[in-house]
Amino acid sequence: MQLTQLIELYTQDQRVNSTYPDSQRQLLPHLIRHISQVEGGEGAIVYSQLTETQVDAAIDEQIAWFTAHGQSFEWKAYDYDRSPDLVDRLAARGFMIEESEAVMVLDLAHIPASLLQPPTQHVQQITTPAALGSVRAIEEAVWGGGFRWLEEYLTSALQNYPSQMSIYVAAVGNVPASAAWIYYPTDSRFASLWGGSTLEAYRSQGLYTALLAVRAQEARSRNVEYLTVDASPMSRPILEKFGFVKLAETFPCKWDVVQ
């Protein structure tokens, strides 16, 4: 499949048709809004196609709507979207623009043999909320700050839609050292990879690759066609080594309702 065709497929499958278990999807004339149904949750704009004359009014409308409902939200802008200066306009309205990420995709029909090998590291699937403390501890050690929200989110996933989320931890000896998970959207040809955080003392030992391989193999067994990752500059070279290609650059733009 050509890159342009893959972008079109991704856009339709992962942005236009996307649904989330804890959110309400609202289709508006030129954008799609997701409203969190969880107390304290964050809303999202995952897709928009706005002309030069539409963009400013649309931004103001979404700020007003989410503010009136007391909900922060993220507007995820893609570099191939119709409004090329959307990020600048969001920044001018007071959105916090986070570090850009590359959307990377792997066609599982062409998965490299290295990702089909059994991992030599100890990888365990987390199936109960009681075991999620290790995931939270890894994320907090790697990134700093509190990750209670992540533990609560993954707990909800395991309790309410376990077939759509698989969570893994790779250990060195008795030390949980790296964590990652994979999400399977309903009626989708894609599955998305998340996490992949490794404690500094245990990096360069193949843990990231082991977690990538376990999730890729599981996805293939479930007849998923493509894997996607929102990749940081650190992980992008590793993913490219395994055949992932870049579809787009994205910019998470955050509106804090209490700002």
Contacts in CASP RR format, 6 or more apart in sequence:
PFRMAT RR
TARGET T0000
AUTHOR 0000-0000-0000
METHOD contacts of the structure
MODEL  1
MQLTQLIELYTQDQRVNSTYPDSQRQLLPHLIRHISQVEGGEGAIVYSQL
TETQVDAAIDEQIAWFTAHGQSFEWKAYDYDRSPDLVDRLAARGFMIEES
EAVMVLDLAHIPASLLQPPTQHVQQITTPAALGSVRAIEEAVWGGGFRWL
EEYLTSALQNYPSQMSIYVAAVGNVPASAAWIYYPTDSRFASLWGGSTLE
AYRSQGLYTALLAVRAQEARSRNVEYLTVDASPMSRPILEKFGFVKLAET
FPCKWDVVQ
1 9 0 8 1.000
1 107 0 8 1.000
3 245 0 8 1.000
3 247 0 8 1.000
6 105 0 8 1.000
6 107 0 8 1.000
6 226 0 8 1.000
6 245 0 8 1.000
6 247 0 8 1.000
7 80 0 8 1.000
7 247 0 8 1.000
7 248 0 8 1.000
9 189 0 8 1.000
10 103 0 8 1.000
10 105 0 8 1.000
10 190 0 8 1.000
10 226 0 8 1.000
10 228 0 8 1.000
10 247 0 8 1.000
11 47 0 8 1.000
13 188 0 8 1.000
13 189 0 8 1.000
13 190 0 8 1.000
14 185 0 8 1.000
14 188 0 8 1.000
14 190 0 8 1.000
14 192 0 8 1.000
14 228 0 8 1.000
15 32 0 8 1.000
15 46 0 8 1.000
15 47 0 8 1.000
15 78 0 8 1.000
16 32 0 8 1.000
16 47 0 8 1.000
17 187 0 8 1.000
17 188 0 8 1.000
18 25 0 8 1.000
18 32 0 8 1.000
18 34 0 8 1.000
18 46 0 8 1.000
18 47 0 8 1.000
18 185 0 8 1.000
18 188 0 8 1.000
19 25 0 8 1.000
19 185 0 8 1.000
19 186 0 8 1.000
20 34 0 8 1.000
21 157 0 8 1.000
21 160 0 8 1.000
21 161 0 8 1.000
21 164 0 8 1.000
22 36 0 8 1.000
22 37 0 8 1.000
22 38 0 8 1.000
22 41 0 8 1.000
22 156 0 8 1.000
23 34 0 8 1.000
23 35 0 8 1.000
23 36 0 8 1.000
23 37 0 8 1.000
23 43 0 8 1.000
23 44 0 8 1.000
24 34 0 8 1.000
24 35 0 8 1.000
24 37 0 8 1.000
25 32 0 8 1.000
25 33 0 8 1.000
25 34 0 8 1.000
26 32 0 8 1.000
26 33 0 8 1.000
26 34 0 8 1.000
26 35 0 8 1.000
30 48 0 8 1.000
30 49 0 8 1.000
30 50 0 8 1.000
30 54 0 8 1.000
30 58 0 8 1.000
31 45 0 8 1.000
31 47 0 8 1.000
31 48 0 8 1.000
31 49 0 8 1.000
31 50 0 8 1.000
31 58 0 8 1.000
31 62 0 8 1.000
32 45 0 8 1.000
32 46 0 8 1.000
32 47 0 8 1.000
32 48 0 8 1.000
33 43 0 8 1.000
33 44 0 8 1.000
33 45 0 8 1.000
33 62 0 8 1.000
33 65 0 8 1.000
34 43 0 8 1.000
34 44 0 8 1.000
34 45 0 8 1.000
34 46 0 8 1.000
35 43 0 8 1.000
35 69 0 8 1.000
35 71 0 8 1.000
36 42 0 8 1.000
36 43 0 8 1.000
36 71 0 8 1.000
38 156 0 8 1.000
40 71 0 8 1.000
41 71 0 8 1.000
41 72 0 8 1.000
42 71 0 8 1.000
42 72 0 8 1.000
42 73 0 8 1.000
42 74 0 8 1.000
43 66 0 8 1.000
43 71 0 8 1.000
43 72 0 8 1.000
43 73 0 8 1.000
43 74 0 8 1.000
44 73 0 8 1.000
44 74 0 8 1.000
44 75 0 8 1.000
44 76 0 8 1.000
45 62 0 8 1.000
45 73 0 8 1.000
45 74 0 8 1.000
45 75 0 8 1.000
45 76 0 8 1.000
46 76 0 8 1.000
48 58 0 8 1.000
48 75 0 8 1.000
48 81 0 8 1.000
48 82 0 8 1.000
48 83 0 8 1.000
48 86 0 8 1.000
49 81 0 8 1.000
49 82 0 8 1.000
50 58 0 8 1.000
50 82 0 8 1.000
50 83 0 8 1.000
50 86 0 8 1.000
51 82 0 8 1.000
51 83 0 8 1.000
52 83 0 8 1.000
55 83 0 8 1.000
55 86 0 8 1.000
55 89 0 8 1.000
56 89 0 8 1.000
59 89 0 8 1.000
59 90 0 8 1.000
59 93 0 8 1.000
60 93 0 8 1.000
62 73 0 8 1.000
62 75 0 8 1.000
62 255 0 8 1.000
63 93 0 8 1.000
63 255 0 8 1.000
66 72 0 8 1.000
66 73 0 8 1.000
66 255 0 8 1.000
66 257 0 8 1.000
67 257 0 8 1.000
70 257 0 8 1.000
71 257 0 8 1.000
72 254 0 8 1.000
72 255 0 8 1.000
72 256 0 8 1.000
72 257 0 8 1.000
72 258 0 8 1.000
73 254 0 8 1.000
73 255 0 8 1.000
73 257 0 8 1.000
74 252 0 8 1.000
74 253 0 8 1.000
74 254 0 8 1.000
74 255 0 8 1.000
75 90 0 8 1.000
75 95 0 8 1.000
75 253 0 8 1.000
75 255 0 8 1.000
76 250 0 8 1.000
76 251 0 8 1.000
76 252 0 8 1.000
76 253 0 8 1.000
77 86 0 8 1.000
77 87 0 8 1.000
77 90 0 8 1.000
77 250 0 8 1.000
77 251 0 8 1.000
77 253 0 8 1.000
78 103 0 8 1.000
78 248 0 8 1.000
78 249 0 8 1.000
78 250 0 8 1.000
78 251 0 8 1.000
79 248 0 8 1.000
79 249 0 8 1.000
79 250 0 8 1.000
79 251 0 8 1.000
80 248 0 8 1.000
83 89 0 8 1.000
87 97 0 8 1.000
87 251 0 8 1.000
87 253 0 8 1.000
90 97 0 8 1.000
90 253 0 8 1.000
91 97 0 8 1.000
91 253 0 8 1.000
94 255 0 8 1.000
94 259 0 8 1.000
95 253 0 8 1.000
95 254 0 8 1.000
95 255 0 8 1.000
96 253 0 8 1.000
96 254 0 8 1.000
96 255 0 8 1.000
96 256 0 8 1.000
97 251 0 8 1.000
97 252 0 8 1.000
97 253 0 8 1.000
97 254 0 8 1.000
98 251 0 8 1.000
98 252 0 8 1.000
98 253 0 8 1.000
98 254 0 8 1.000
99 232 0 8 1.000
99 252 0 8 1.000
100 249 0 8 1.000
100 250 0 8 1.000
100 251 0 8 1.000
101 230 0 8 1.000
101 231 0 8 1.000
101 232 0 8 1.000
101 249 0 8 1.000
101 250 0 8 1.000
101 252 0 8 1.000
102 230 0 8 1.000
102 231 0 8 1.000
102 236 0 8 1.000
102 246 0 8 1.000
102 248 0 8 1.000
102 249 0 8 1.000
102 250 0 8 1.000
103 228 0 8 1.000
103 229 0 8 1.000
103 230 0 8 1.000
103 231 0 8 1.000
103 246 0 8 1.000
103 247 0 8 1.000
103 248 0 8 1.000
103 249 0 8 1.000
103 250 0 8 1.000
104 228 0 8 1.000
104 229 0 8 1.000
104 230 0 8 1.000
104 231 0 8 1.000
104 236 0 8 1.000
104 239 0 8 1.000
104 240 0 8 1.000
104 244 0 8 1.000
104 245 0 8 1.000
104 246 0 8 1.000
104 247 0 8 1.000
105 190 0 8 1.000
105 226 0 8 1.000
105 227 0 8 1.000
105 228 0 8 1.000
105 229 0 8 1.000
105 244 0 8 1.000
105 245 0 8 1.000
105 247 0 8 1.000
106 216 0 8 1.000
106 226 0 8 1.000
106 227 0 8 1.000
106 239 0 8 1.000
106 242 0 8 1.000
106 243 0 8 1.000
106 244 0 8 1.000
106 245 0 8 1.000
107 225 0 8 1.000
107 226 0 8 1.000
108 216 0 8 1.000
108 219 0 8 1.000
108 220 0 8 1.000
108 224 0 8 1.000
108 225 0 8 1.000
108 226 0 8 1.000
108 227 0 8 1.000
109 225 0 8 1.000
110 243 0 8 1.000
111 216 0 8 1.000
111 220 0 8 1.000
112 242 0 8 1.000
112 243 0 8 1.000
114 209 0 8 1.000
114 213 0 8 1.000
114 242 0 8 1.000
115 212 0 8 1.000
115 213 0 8 1.000
115 216 0 8 1.000
115 217 0 8 1.000
115 242 0 8 1.000
116 213 0 8 1.000
116 216 0 8 1.000
116 217 0 8 1.000
117 213 0 8 1.000
119 170 0 8 1.000
119 209 0 8 1.000
119 210 0 8 1.000
119 213 0 8 1.000
119 214 0 8 1.000
120 210 0 8 1.000
121 170 0 8 1.000
121 171 0 8 1.000
121 172 0 8 1.000
121 205 0 8 1.000
121 206 0 8 1.000
121 207 0 8 1.000
121 210 0 8 1.000
122 170 0 8 1.000
122 171 0 8 1.000
122 172 0 8 1.000
122 173 0 8 1.000
123 168 0 8 1.000
123 169 0 8 1.000
123 170 0 8 1.000
123 171 0 8 1.000
123 210 0 8 1.000
123 211 0 8 1.000
123 214 0 8 1.000
124 168 0 8 1.000
124 169 0 8 1.000
124 170 0 8 1.000
124 171 0 8 1.000
125 166 0 8 1.000
125 167 0 8 1.000
125 168 0 8 1.000
126 132 0 8 1.000
126 134 0 8 1.000
126 135 0 8 1.000
126 154 0 8 1.000
126 158 0 8 1.000
126 167 0 8 1.000
126 168 0 8 1.000
126 169 0 8 1.000
127 158 0 8 1.000
127 162 0 8 1.000
127 167 0 8 1.000
128 158 0 8 1.000
129 154 0 8 1.000
129 155 0 8 1.000
129 158 0 8 1.000
129 159 0 8 1.000
132 151 0 8 1.000
132 154 0 8 1.000
132 155 0 8 1.000
132 158 0 8 1.000
132 167 0 8 1.000
133 151 0 8 1.000
134 169 0 8 1.000
134 176 0 8 1.000
134 179 0 8 1.000
135 150 0 8 1.000
135 151 0 8 1.000
135 154 0 8 1.000
135 167 0 8 1.000
135 169 0 8 1.000
135 176 0 8 1.000
135 179 0 8 1.000
135 181 0 8 1.000
136 147 0 8 1.000
136 148 0 8 1.000
136 150 0 8 1.000
136 151 0 8 1.000
137 176 0 8 1.000
138 169 0 8 1.000
138 176 0 8 1.000
138 177 0 8 1.000
138 178 0 8 1.000
138 179 0 8 1.000
138 197 0 8 1.000
138 198 0 8 1.000
138 199 0 8 1.000
139 147 0 8 1.000
139 150 0 8 1.000
139 179 0 8 1.000
139 195 0 8 1.000
139 197 0 8 1.000
140 146 0 8 1.000
140 147 0 8 1.000
141 199 0 8 1.000
142 197 0 8 1.000
142 198 0 8 1.000
142 199 0 8 1.000
142 200 0 8 1.000
143 197 0 8 1.000
154 165 0 8 1.000
154 167 0 8 1.000
154 181 0 8 1.000
157 164 0 8 1.000
157 165 0 8 1.000
157 167 0 8 1.000
158 165 0 8 1.000
158 167 0 8 1.000
163 184 0 8 1.000
164 183 0 8 1.000
164 184 0 8 1.000
164 185 0 8 1.000
164 186 0 8 1.000
165 181 0 8 1.000
165 182 0 8 1.000
165 183 0 8 1.000
165 184 0 8 1.000
166 181 0 8 1.000
166 182 0 8 1.000
166 184 0 8 1.000
166 215 0 8 1.000
166 218 0 8 1.000
167 179 0 8 1.000
167 180 0 8 1.000
167 181 0 8 1.000
168 179 0 8 1.000
168 180 0 8 1.000
168 181 0 8 1.000
168 211 0 8 1.000
168 214 0 8 1.000
168 215 0 8 1.000
169 176 0 8 1.000
169 178 0 8 1.000
169 179 0 8 1.000
170 176 0 8 1.000
170 177 0 8 1.000
170 178 0 8 1.000
170 179 0 8 1.000
170 198 0 8 1.000
170 207 0 8 1.000
170 210 0 8 1.000
170 211 0 8 1.000
171 177 0 8 1.000
172 202 0 8 1.000
172 205 0 8 1.000
172 207 0 8 1.000
175 199 0 8 1.000
175 202 0 8 1.000
177 198 0 8 1.000
177 199 0 8 1.000
177 201 0 8 1.000
177 202 0 8 1.000
177 205 0 8 1.000
177 207 0 8 1.000
178 196 0 8 1.000
178 197 0 8 1.000
178 198 0 8 1.000
178 199 0 8 1.000
178 202 0 8 1.000
178 207 0 8 1.000
178 208 0 8 1.000
178 210 0 8 1.000
178 211 0 8 1.000
179 195 0 8 1.000
179 196 0 8 1.000
179 197 0 8 1.000
179 211 0 8 1.000
180 193 0 8 1.000
180 194 0 8 1.000
180 195 0 8 1.000
180 196 0 8 1.000
180 197 0 8 1.000
180 208 0 8 1.000
180 211 0 8 1.000
180 212 0 8 1.000
180 215 0 8 1.000
181 193 0 8 1.000
181 194 0 8 1.000
181 195 0 8 1.000
181 215 0 8 1.000
182 191 0 8 1.000
182 192 0 8 1.000
182 193 0 8 1.000
182 194 0 8 1.000
182 215 0 8 1.000
182 218 0 8 1.000
182 219 0 8 1.000
182 227 0 8 1.000
183 191 0 8 1.000
183 192 0 8 1.000
183 194 0 8 1.000
184 191 0 8 1.000
184 219 0 8 1.000
184 222 0 8 1.000
184 224 0 8 1.000
185 191 0 8 1.000
185 192 0 8 1.000
189 224 0 8 1.000
189 225 0 8 1.000
189 226 0 8 1.000
190 224 0 8 1.000
190 225 0 8 1.000
190 226 0 8 1.000
190 227 0 8 1.000
190 228 0 8 1.000
191 215 0 8 1.000
191 219 0 8 1.000
191 222 0 8 1.000
191 224 0 8 1.000
191 226 0 8 1.000
191 227 0 8 1.000
191 228 0 8 1.000
192 227 0 8 1.000
192 228 0 8 1.000
192 229 0 8 1.000
192 230 0 8 1.000
193 212 0 8 1.000
193 215 0 8 1.000
193 227 0 8 1.000
193 228 0 8 1.000
193 229 0 8 1.000
196 208 0 8 1.000
196 211 0 8 1.000
196 212 0 8 1.000
196 235 0 8 1.000
198 207 0 8 1.000
198 208 0 8 1.000
208 235 0 8 1.000
208 238 0 8 1.000
209 238 0 8 1.000
209 242 0 8 1.000
212 239 0 8 1.000
212 242 0 8 1.000
215 227 0 8 1.000
216 227 0 8 1.000
219 227 0 8 1.000
227 244 0 8 1.000
229 235 0 8 1.000
229 239 0 8 1.000
229 244 0 8 1.000
230 250 0 8 1.000
231 239 0 8 1.000
231 244 0 8 1.000
236 246 0 8 1.000
240 246 0 8 1.000
END
